[in-house]
Amino acid sequence: MATVLPLPRSVAGSGPAGRIVLAVGAWATAAVLACRGTGGGAPATAETAAPAPAADDAASEPGATVEAAAHATDSGLADATGPSPDPQEARWTALRDRMVETQLLARDIADPDVLRAMRSVPRHLMVPEEVREHSYDDGPLPIGWDQTISQPYIVAIMTQLAEVAPGERVLEIGTGSGYQAAVLAELGAAVYTIEIVGALAERAQRDLEALGYGGRVQFRTGDGYRGWPEHAPFDAVLVTAAPPEIPQPLLDQLAPGGRLVAPVGDDLQVLVVVERDAGGTLSRREIAPVQFVPMTGEAQHPSPAP
Ligand SMILES: C[S@@+](CC[C@H](N)C(=O)[O-])C[C@H]1O[C@@H](n2cnc3c(N)ncnc32)[C@H](O)[C@@H]1O
């Protein structure tokens, strides 16, 4: 179940001059910084007063989301670009704009590129039909196989902290729905994403390709603990499931000047940013308490490097 966490009133997050400064105090307005799901419905937050959608479980593993949406609403992306805008698509766009205004701008998301990406990616086409109505709510949603698509705010803050520039190479551990990967692709990054649940990986690849992001995202099914050395080094690494400690191979694959953003911990987790400076030295800062699904696989019982 997603959990409301106490949040610090000030956050010392910053990037290179002129890029990102997290507003002091803004975090206090964030109701939930959570990405953990147990197969339950949408979390109840101040902005999400609607009843939770039906729980999903292994018996109701959702199918392809983009195709399902196109059939359910008769409004695929192609329709939205036609001469007469589909009213259903216009409604989703309005909900997305409201999400950006009330959940991101009202907090501390200030990077214009991140805001543009969050306005662009059709999140409702990347979630199972049973929870589609809640796509732009202020919380994580179940996507099947006991996993979640992260709260929009957490996707935005992780993306902002990663400071991704066009053309940069970004490694994501935990493809999930593919939504975070799509946001990174919208920023012009070359995205390498790894997912340990085969069915999720397949569905995300299918959906991202259907949405036109396929050319900018490379997919791999497996344990992301050891990263993707064949494509290293990476300018940014985003870990979207929580390991007890940051896997050393992911730190090793961070380029000079690179940023790694990850939730770290077991029951008590904190969002961490690790930066490697031009000389290779790593520095680490803690951003805020968070709650993510655990990183499974080798992270739970690391073995020495081969
Ligand atoms: C919070 S969800 C990620 C949300 C995703 N980024 C999105 O945009 O929908 C965490 C994901 O990490 C995956 N995961 C957990 N442990 C992993 C591992 N060792 N390697 C790769 N993926 C892992 C889970 O299966 C799950 O899909």
The ligand as an SDF file (V2000), in Angstrom:
LIG
                    3D

 27 29  0  0  0  0  0  0  0  0999 V2000
    8.0740    1.3110   -9.2730 C   0  0  0  0  0  0  0  0  0  0  0  0
    8.1940    0.1560  -10.5810 S   0  0  0  0  0  0  0  0  0  0  0  0
    8.9250    1.1130  -11.8530 C   0  0  0  0  0  0  0  0  0  0  0  0
    8.0820    2.0680  -12.5330 C   0  0  0  0  0  0  0  0  0  0  0  0
    8.5650    2.3750  -13.9210 C   0  0  0  0  0  0  0  0  0  0  0  0
    9.8130    3.0790  -13.9390 N   0  0  0  0  0  0  0  0  0  0  0  0
    7.4730    3.0690  -14.6690 C   0  0  0  0  0  0  0  0  0  0  0  0
    7.7030    4.1730  -15.1940 O   0  0  0  0  0  0  0  0  0  0  0  0
    6.3910    2.5000  -14.7480 O   0  0  0  0  0  0  0  0  0  0  0  0
    9.6850   -0.8050  -10.2560 C   0  0  0  0  0  0  0  0  0  0  0  0
   10.0440   -1.7850  -11.3250 C   0  0  0  0  0  0  0  0  0  0  0  0
   11.3290   -2.2990  -11.0530 O   0  0  0  0  0  0  0  0  0  0  0  0
   11.3340   -3.6530  -11.4300 C   0  0  0  0  0  0  0  0  0  0  0  0
   12.4760   -4.2970  -10.7760 N   0  0  0  0  0  0  0  0  0  0  0  0
   12.5870   -4.7020   -9.4830 C   0  0  0  0  0  0  0  0  0  0  0  0
   13.8020   -5.2460   -9.2640 N   0  0  0  0  0  0  0  0  0  0  0  0
   14.4670   -5.1980  -10.4400 C   0  0  0  0  0  0  0  0  0  0  0  0
   15.7620   -5.6250  -10.8540 C   0  0  0  0  0  0  0  0  0  0  0  0
   16.6180   -6.2260  -10.0360 N   0  0  0  0  0  0  0  0  0  0  0  0
   16.1160   -5.4040  -12.1520 N   0  0  0  0  0  0  0  0  0  0  0  0
   15.2650   -4.8110  -13.0120 C   0  0  0  0  0  0  0  0  0  0  0  0
   14.0160   -4.4100  -12.6850 N   0  0  0  0  0  0  0  0  0  0  0  0
   13.6330   -4.5920  -11.4020 C   0  0  0  0  0  0  0  0  0  0  0  0
    9.9750   -4.1440  -10.9900 C   0  0  0  0  0  0  0  0  0  0  0  0
    9.6220   -5.3460  -11.6210 O   0  0  0  0  0  0  0  0  0  0  0  0
    9.1000   -2.9670  -11.3920 C   0  0  0  0  0  0  0  0  0  0  0  0
    8.5860   -3.1180  -12.6820 O   0  0  0  0  0  0  0  0  0  0  0  0
  1  2  1  0
  2  3  1  0
  2 10  1  0
  3  4  1  0
  4  5  1  0
  5  6  1  0
  5  7  1  0
  7  8  2  0
  7  9  1  0
 10 11  1  0
 11 12  1  0
 11 26  1  0
 12 13  1  0
 13 14  1  0
 13 24  1  0
 14 15  1  0
 14 23  1  0
 15 16  2  0
 16 17  1  0
 17 18  1  0
 17 23  2  0
 18 19  1  0
 18 20  2  0
 20 21  1  0
 21 22  2  0
 22 23  1  0
 24 25  1  0
 24 26  1  0
 26 27  1  0
M  CHG  2   2   1   9  -1
M  END
$$$$
